[in-house]
Amino acid sequence: MSQVHYRHMDGGLYRFVAHAMSADTDREVVIYEHLWPFEPGLWVRDRKEFEARFSPVSTETVEAAQRGDREAAQAMVNAAKAARRALKAG
């Protein structure tokens, strides 16, 4: 994983921080930072799960998104998340 920025399947944008090992599971995890459209914050996810849910994007894509309407972007991410969860629930 050499990319720096990623888009979650629901649309949020993130920055890769580091790989690490979980002390609880002894599995490799990814540390990443949420950038847009919600408040910044650090997250940790199993590497395989990260690779299944995130796609690389360019720095330019992130910068362009951050110049957009935050509330509209939040609504789009929330709608995508709700639709994905509804499909999963069956």
Buried (B, 14 or more C-beta within 10 A) or exposed (E): EEEBBBBBEBBBBBBBBEEEEEEEEEEEBBBBBBBBBBEEEEBEBBBEEBEEBBEEBEEEEBEEBEEEEEEEBBEBBBEBBEEEEEEEEE
